[in-house]
Amino acid sequence: MTFAPFHSHSLPVLTATLVACAWGPLSACSSSSSSPPPSGSPDARADSRPVTTHDGGVHDSGTHAEAGGGTDSAAEAGPTCATALPEPATDLYVDQTYAGGASNGTTACPFVTIVDAVNRAAALSALQTIHVKGNSSQPLVYAEKTAVQLPFGVNLSGDGPGATIIKADGPCLTTTCAVLVQGSSTLSGVQVTDATGNGVVTQQGGGVPSLQNVTITGSGLDGLYSVKDVILGPSFQSLSNKQAGVHSTGDATTAGLEFTGTGNAASMNGTHGVFVEGTAALAMDGSLTTSGNGQNGVSIEGTSVTGSPATHMVNALTAKNNQRAGLSVLHGLPVDITQSKLEGNGVMGLYYDFATSPVANLNLQDGAPDNNFGSGTSTANNKSAGIFLCNASGTVPAGSNFWSACPPTTATATNCTATPAAYADVVLAPTAGATVDANNCQVGQ
């Protein structure tokens, strides 16, 4: 038997009361005889104002138009807001259900599209966060006309992935995406979809971008496309994207590709759950589940590793039911695997190619019962091997792990793309001079 290589190349209209919204700190609208904003100002929207649907469906961003093609004089005479936002303005608000007239980004007079808020954010040096309203019982879908490009250091916070949904597509660096997160910005509390491009693109600069309580799904390319360092979690999920759930392409200077906290998943994606194509170190400080991916759960394919430490740290990984391997590592890169469960995958739990690297580059033991590579229940095992070690030379330390039997069953393969006819806990290819030290062996359940 042979297998393919493990790499991959609207609210009712308000009454006619004029209201002026003073900026700051986020004051409510108060009655006055204020005039509307100048016709040339960014917030004059007599002919192109937000629409909010009330037909029981999901709300989408758009422009206001009456069914008969005329204008709504009551709405035009509705609330207006001061266009000038004196510094310091630290927060902007977005609510697509707002139908009160012109917007300035306060809670009383929010923007109705995220892109409008981002455009205003560029002129606010003290801005910290854009708050995007959601609805947990009937999610608000922000169908933006182009990508949401967060300025460096500006955060975007929604009301949860099940309440605030962003659908968009536009240029993002050298590719396309729905949301671009840059520098030390944090994206949180949203669901993101780009049906033709990447869901989210991140790039480091003056800090490390992070995604927390974010779900990326249904993207036409990768769920997350990361350049350099990024911090993911807690509750980061990238699901059912056409290519990889997470695609790391650059190097690392600090965090690397870091997963933190619990509730993280990269599952049901077309290729890999997590694809480390660049040299950024994978740093799993929290847990991660990768399951049901079209190729590997986690695929580490860079030719070197950068970060501190310059080692891929795989901790608390649950990789199961992936079409190929739960975890695949090429080029003999240094990797520590701890507290992980790699079972039920289509070919093997772990595929590791030493190339010409020493056996010490692969650390499978942590001093206590640790990783699950096999189970005493045969149906829970990987199809062909618990671990497949290619080009190993010498004795590979693999103590304190769980296998299908003790000592673990062992088989050989003639080359690194061949698998044995029957399941074995350990497969060595080629065979010359390689052994596995599986002391303190435990039978998995």
C-alpha positions as CSV (number, residue, x, y, z in Angstrom):
1,M,0.0,0.0,0.0
2,T,1.2,3.5,-0.8
3,F,0.0,6.9,0.2
4,A,0.5,10.5,-1.1
5,P,3.3,12.7,0.4
6,F,2.3,14.6,3.5
7,H,2.9,18.1,2.1
8,S,0.5,20.4,0.2
9,H,1.5,23.0,-2.5
10,S,-34.3,47.8,9.6
11,L,-36.2,49.7,13.2
12,P,-39.3,51.9,12.7
13,V,-38.6,55.4,11.4
14,L,-38.2,57.9,14.2
15,T,-40.4,61.0,14.5
16,A,-39.4,64.4,13.1
17,T,-37.5,65.6,16.2
18,L,-34.0,67.1,15.6
19,V,-31.4,65.7,17.9
20,A,-27.8,66.7,18.2
21,C,-25.3,64.1,19.4
22,A,-22.4,65.6,21.2
23,W,-19.2,63.6,21.2
24,G,-17.8,62.8,24.4
25,P,-17.6,60.9,26.4
26,L,-20.2,59.1,24.3
27,S,-23.1,61.4,25.4
28,A,-26.6,60.5,24.4
29,C,-28.5,62.6,21.9
30,S,-30.3,65.7,23.3
31,S,-33.1,67.7,21.7
32,S,-32.0,70.9,19.9
33,S,-32.6,73.0,16.8
34,S,-29.3,71.8,15.3
35,S,-29.0,71.8,11.5
36,P,-28.1,68.6,9.6
37,P,-24.4,68.1,8.6
38,P,-23.1,69.9,5.5
39,S,-24.0,68.2,2.3
40,G,-20.4,67.5,1.5
41,S,-19.6,65.9,4.9
42,P,-18.9,62.2,5.2
43,D,-22.0,61.7,7.3
44,A,-24.6,63.5,5.1
45,R,-26.7,60.6,4.0
46,A,-30.0,62.1,2.7
47,D,-30.0,59.8,-0.3
48,S,-27.9,56.9,0.9
49,R,-28.8,56.0,4.5
50,P,-28.8,52.6,6.3
51,V,-31.6,50.2,5.9
52,T,-32.7,47.7,8.6
53,T,-35.0,44.9,7.7
54,H,-37.8,43.8,9.8
55,D,-39.2,40.9,7.9
56,G,-38.1,38.2,10.4
57,G,-34.9,37.5,8.4
58,V,-31.3,38.2,9.2
59,H,-30.3,41.8,9.1
60,D,-27.9,42.9,6.4
61,S,-26.1,46.2,5.9
62,G,-27.3,48.2,2.9
63,T,-28.7,51.5,1.8
64,H,-32.2,52.9,2.5
65,A,-34.8,52.9,-0.2
66,E,-38.6,53.1,0.1
67,A,-40.6,50.5,-1.7
68,G,-42.2,53.1,-3.9
69,G,-38.8,54.7,-4.8
70,G,-39.4,57.9,-2.9
71,T,-37.7,59.3,0.2
72,D,-38.8,59.1,3.7
73,S,-39.3,62.7,4.9
74,A,-39.8,61.6,8.5
75,A,-36.5,59.8,8.6
76,E,-34.8,62.7,6.9
77,A,-36.1,65.0,9.6
78,G,-34.9,62.5,12.3
79,P,-31.8,62.6,14.5
80,T,-28.6,64.2,13.2
81,C,-25.2,64.0,14.8
82,A,-22.3,66.3,15.0
83,T,-19.7,65.2,12.5
84,A,-16.7,66.5,14.4
85,L,-15.3,64.0,16.9
86,P,-12.8,65.9,19.1
87,E,-9.9,63.9,20.6
88,P,-9.6,61.8,22.6
89,A,-12.1,59.4,21.1
90,T,-11.3,55.9,22.3
91,D,-14.3,53.9,21.1
92,L,-16.6,53.8,18.0
93,Y,-19.9,51.9,17.8
94,V,-21.5,50.1,14.9
95,D,-25.2,49.0,14.8
96,Q,-26.8,48.2,11.5
97,T,-30.3,48.4,13.0
98,Y,-29.8,52.1,13.7
99,A,-32.2,54.2,11.5
100,G,-31.9,57.6,13.1
101,G,-30.1,59.5,10.3
102,A,-26.5,60.5,10.1
103,S,-23.9,58.8,12.3
104,N,-20.8,59.8,14.2
105,G,-19.9,56.5,15.9
106,T,-21.3,57.2,19.4
107,T,-23.6,54.8,21.1
108,A,-26.6,57.1,20.4
109,C,-25.6,57.7,16.7
110,P,-23.6,54.6,15.6
111,F,-22.3,53.8,12.2
112,V,-24.3,51.2,10.3
113,T,-21.3,49.6,8.5
114,I,-18.0,48.5,9.9
115,V,-16.1,49.9,7.0
116,D,-17.6,53.4,7.8
117,A,-16.2,53.0,11.3
118,V,-12.8,51.9,10.0
119,N,-12.7,54.9,7.7
120,R,-13.3,57.3,10.6
121,A,-10.9,55.4,12.9
122,A,-8.0,56.3,10.6
123,A,-8.3,60.0,11.8
124,L,-8.6,59.2,15.5
125,S,-5.2,58.8,17.1
126,A,-6.5,57.7,20.5
127,L,-9.0,55.1,19.2
128,Q,-8.8,51.7,20.8
129,T,-11.9,49.7,20.0
130,I,-14.7,49.4,17.4
131,H,-17.7,47.8,19.0
132,V,-20.0,46.0,16.6
133,K,-23.5,45.1,17.8
134,G,-25.0,41.6,17.4
135,N,-28.1,39.7,18.3
136,S,-27.8,36.3,19.8
137,S,-31.3,35.2,18.9
138,Q,-31.1,36.5,15.3
139,P,-27.6,37.2,14.3
140,L,-26.8,40.5,12.6
141,V,-24.9,40.0,9.3
142,Y,-22.6,42.8,8.3
143,A,-22.3,42.4,4.5
144,E,-19.5,44.8,3.9
145,K,-18.7,46.1,0.4
146,T,-14.9,45.5,0.8
147,A,-12.5,44.0,3.3
148,V,-12.5,45.4,6.9
149,Q,-8.9,46.5,7.4
150,L,-8.3,47.3,11.0
151,P,-5.7,50.1,11.5
152,F,-2.6,49.1,13.5
153,G,-3.5,48.8,17.2
154,V,-7.3,49.2,16.8
155,N,-9.4,46.4,18.1
156,L,-12.8,45.1,16.8
157,S,-15.2,43.5,19.3
158,G,-18.5,41.9,18.5
159,D,-21.2,40.3,20.7
160,G,-20.1,36.7,19.9
161,P,-19.7,34.5,16.9
162,G,-23.3,33.5,17.1
163,A,-24.5,37.1,17.2
164,T,-22.2,39.2,15.0
165,I,-21.3,38.0,11.6
166,I,-19.0,39.7,9.1
167,K,-19.2,38.8,5.4
168,A,-16.8,40.6,3.1
169,D,-14.1,40.3,0.5
170,G,-11.4,42.7,-0.7
171,P,-7.7,43.3,-1.0
172,C,-5.6,42.3,2.0
173,L,-1.8,42.5,1.6
174,T,-1.0,40.3,-1.3
175,T,-4.2,38.3,-1.2
176,T,-7.9,38.9,-0.4
177,C,-9.8,38.5,2.8
178,A,-12.9,39.6,4.8
179,V,-10.9,41.1,7.8
180,L,-7.3,42.2,8.0
181,V,-5.9,42.4,11.6
182,Q,-2.6,44.2,12.0
183,G,0.0,45.0,14.7
184,S,-1.2,44.6,18.2
185,S,-4.9,44.7,17.2
186,T,-7.4,42.1,18.6
187,L,-10.4,40.7,16.8
188,S,-13.0,39.2,19.1
189,G,-16.6,38.1,19.4
190,V,-17.4,37.7,15.7
191,Q,-17.9,35.1,13.0
192,V,-16.1,35.8,9.7
193,T,-16.8,34.5,6.2
194,D,-15.2,35.3,2.8
195,A,-16.8,33.0,0.2
196,T,-14.0,33.6,-2.3
197,G,-10.9,34.6,-0.3
198,N,-9.3,34.1,3.1
199,G,-11.5,34.7,6.2
200,V,-8.9,36.6,8.2
201,V,-5.4,37.8,7.3
202,T,-3.0,38.9,10.1
203,Q,0.4,40.6,10.0
204,Q,2.7,41.6,12.8
205,G,4.0,45.2,13.2
206,G,4.5,47.1,16.5
207,G,2.9,44.2,18.3
208,V,1.3,40.8,17.8
209,P,-2.2,40.5,16.4
210,S,-4.6,38.2,18.3
211,L,-8.0,36.5,17.7
212,Q,-10.2,35.6,20.6
213,N,-13.7,34.0,20.6
214,V,-13.7,34.1,16.8
215,T,-15.1,31.6,14.3
216,I,-14.0,31.6,10.7
217,T,-16.0,29.4,8.4
218,G,-16.9,28.9,4.8
219,S,-13.9,30.7,3.3
220,G,-13.0,30.1,-0.3
221,L,-9.3,30.0,0.6
222,D,-7.8,29.6,4.1
223,G,-9.7,30.4,7.2
224,L,-6.8,32.3,8.7
225,Y,-3.8,33.4,6.6
226,S,-1.0,34.5,9.0
227,V,2.1,36.4,8.2
228,K,4.6,36.2,11.0
229,D,3.5,36.0,14.7
230,V,-0.2,35.6,15.8
231,I,-1.9,34.6,19.0
232,L,-5.1,32.5,18.6
233,G,-7.5,31.8,21.5
234,P,-9.2,31.1,23.7
235,S,-12.2,29.9,21.7
236,F,-10.7,30.4,18.2
237,Q,-12.3,28.1,15.7
238,S,-11.6,27.7,11.9
239,L,-14.1,25.3,10.4
240,S,-15.1,24.1,7.0
241,N,-12.9,26.3,4.9
242,K,-11.9,25.3,1.4
243,Q,-8.2,25.1,2.1
244,A,-6.5,25.1,5.5
245,G,-8.1,26.2,8.7
246,V,-4.9,28.1,9.7
247,H,-2.1,28.8,7.3
248,S,1.2,30.2,8.7
249,T,3.5,31.5,6.0
250,G,6.2,33.7,7.6
251,D,8.9,33.6,10.3
252,A,8.6,34.5,14.0
253,T,10.2,37.0,16.3
254,T,8.2,36.6,19.5
255,A,5.0,34.5,19.8
256,G,5.2,32.4,16.7
257,L,2.0,30.7,15.8
258,E,0.5,30.5,19.3
259,F,-2.6,28.8,20.5
260,T,-3.7,29.8,24.0
261,G,-6.6,28.8,26.3
262,T,-9.3,26.3,25.6
263,G,-12.0,25.9,23.0
264,N,-9.7,26.1,20.0
265,A,-10.4,24.0,16.9
266,A,-9.3,23.7,13.2
267,S,-11.6,21.1,11.8
268,M,-13.5,20.0,8.7
269,N,-11.2,22.0,6.4
270,G,-10.4,21.0,2.8
271,T,-6.7,20.5,3.3
272,H,-5.0,20.7,6.7
273,G,-6.4,21.9,10.0
274,V,-3.2,23.8,10.7
275,F,-0.6,24.3,8.0
276,V,2.8,25.6,9.0
277,E,4.4,26.4,5.7
278,G,6.8,29.1,7.0
279,T,9.4,29.0,9.7
280,A,7.3,30.4,12.6
281,A,7.4,28.1,15.6
282,L,4.1,26.5,16.6
283,A,3.5,27.2,20.3
284,M,0.6,25.4,21.8
285,D,0.2,26.9,25.3
286,G,-3.4,25.9,25.3
287,S,-5.4,23.1,23.7
288,L,-6.4,22.5,20.1
289,T,-8.7,20.0,18.3
290,T,-8.2,19.2,14.7
291,S,-10.6,16.6,13.2
292,G,-12.1,15.7,9.9
293,N,-9.7,17.6,7.8
294,G,-9.0,16.5,4.2
295,Q,-5.3,15.9,4.7
296,N,-3.4,16.3,8.0
297,G,-4.7,17.6,11.3
298,V,-1.5,19.6,11.8
299,S,1.1,19.8,9.0
300,I,4.6,21.3,9.7
301,E,6.5,21.7,6.5
302,G,8.9,24.7,6.9
303,T,12.5,24.0,6.2
304,S,13.7,25.6,9.5
305,V,12.1,27.0,12.6
306,T,12.3,30.6,14.1
307,G,11.0,31.8,17.5
308,S,11.9,31.5,21.1
309,P,12.4,28.7,21.7
310,A,13.2,27.6,18.1
311,T,11.2,24.4,18.6
312,H,7.7,23.5,17.6
313,M,5.8,22.9,20.9
314,V,2.8,20.6,20.4
315,N,0.8,20.4,23.6
316,A,-2.7,19.2,24.3
317,L,-3.5,18.4,20.7
318,T,-6.4,16.2,19.9
319,A,-6.1,15.1,16.3
320,K,-8.6,12.5,15.1
321,N,-10.4,11.4,12.0
322,N,-8.2,13.3,9.6
323,Q,-7.8,11.8,6.2
324,R,-4.0,11.3,6.5
325,A,-2.0,12.0,9.7
326,G,-3.0,13.6,12.9
327,L,0.4,15.4,13.0
328,S,3.0,15.5,10.2
329,V,6.5,17.0,10.6
330,L,8.9,17.2,7.7
331,H,12.6,18.1,7.4
332,G,13.6,16.8,10.8
333,L,12.5,20.0,12.6
334,P,12.7,20.0,16.4
335,V,9.4,19.3,18.0
336,D,8.2,18.4,21.5
337,I,4.9,16.5,21.7
338,T,3.2,16.4,25.1
339,Q,-0.3,15.5,26.4
340,S,-1.6,14.9,22.9
341,K,-4.0,12.3,21.5
342,L,-3.5,11.2,17.9
343,E,-5.9,8.5,17.2
344,G,-8.5,7.4,14.6
345,N,-6.7,9.0,11.6
346,G,-6.9,7.7,8.1
347,V,-3.2,6.6,7.9
348,M,-1.2,7.3,11.1
349,G,-1.2,9.4,14.2
350,L,2.3,10.9,13.8
351,Y,4.4,11.1,10.7
352,Y,7.9,12.3,11.3
353,D,10.7,12.5,8.7
354,F,14.1,12.9,10.3
355,A,15.8,13.6,7.0
356,T,19.3,13.9,8.2
357,S,18.5,15.3,11.7
358,P,19.4,13.5,15.0
359,V,16.8,11.5,16.8
360,A,17.0,14.1,19.7
361,N,15.0,16.5,17.5
362,L,11.8,14.4,18.2
363,N,10.8,14.5,21.9
364,L,8.0,12.1,22.6
365,Q,8.5,11.7,26.4
366,D,7.7,13.9,29.3
367,G,8.3,11.7,32.3
368,A,4.7,10.7,33.0
369,P,2.0,8.9,31.0
370,D,1.7,11.4,28.2
371,N,0.7,11.0,24.5
372,N,-1.9,8.6,23.1
373,F,-0.7,7.0,19.9
374,G,-2.8,3.8,20.3
375,S,-5.6,2.1,22.1
376,G,-6.5,-1.3,23.4
377,T,-9.7,-0.9,21.4
378,S,-8.7,-1.5,17.8
379,T,-11.5,0.7,16.3
380,A,-9.9,3.7,18.0
381,N,-6.5,3.2,16.4
382,N,-5.1,5.0,13.4
383,K,-5.5,2.9,10.3
384,S,-1.9,2.0,9.6
385,A,0.4,3.2,12.4
386,G,0.5,5.0,15.7
387,I,3.7,6.7,14.7
388,F,5.6,6.4,11.4
389,L,9.3,7.3,11.6
390,C,11.1,8.0,8.4
391,N,14.9,8.0,8.1
392,A,15.4,7.4,11.8
393,S,18.9,6.5,12.9
394,G,19.6,5.1,16.3
395,T,17.2,4.8,19.3
396,V,14.2,7.1,19.4
397,P,13.1,7.9,23.0
398,A,9.3,7.4,23.2
399,G,8.7,6.5,26.9
400,S,5.6,7.1,29.0
401,N,3.1,7.0,26.1
402,F,-0.1,5.0,25.4
403,W,-0.1,2.3,22.7
404,S,-2.4,-0.5,21.6
405,A,-0.2,-3.0,23.5
406,C,2.9,-3.2,25.7
407,P,5.4,-3.4,24.4
408,P,4.1,-1.5,21.4
409,T,3.8,-3.5,18.2
410,T,6.5,-2.7,15.6
411,A,6.7,-3.1,11.8
412,T,9.0,-1.9,9.1
413,A,8.4,-0.3,5.7
414,T,10.7,-0.3,2.7
415,N,10.4,3.4,2.1
416,C,8.7,6.5,3.6
417,T,5.6,6.3,1.4
418,A,4.8,2.7,2.1
419,T,2.7,1.4,4.9
420,P,2.5,-2.1,6.4
421,A,-0.3,-4.4,5.5
422,A,-1.5,-4.5,9.1
423,Y,-1.7,-1.9,11.9
424,A,1.4,-1.4,14.1
425,D,2.0,1.1,16.9
426,V,5.5,1.9,15.5
427,V,6.5,1.8,11.8
428,L,10.2,2.4,10.9
429,A,11.3,3.2,7.4
430,P,13.8,2.3,6.2
431,T,14.8,-0.2,8.9
432,A,18.6,0.0,9.2
433,G,19.7,0.6,12.7
434,A,16.6,2.3,14.1
435,T,14.8,1.3,17.3
436,V,12.2,2.9,19.7
437,D,12.6,3.0,23.4
438,A,9.0,2.8,24.8
439,N,9.8,2.4,28.5
440,N,7.0,2.9,31.0
441,C,4.6,1.7,28.3
442,Q,0.8,2.1,28.9
443,V,-2.1,0.6,27.0
444,G,-4.5,3.3,25.8
445,Q,-8.3,3.1,26.4
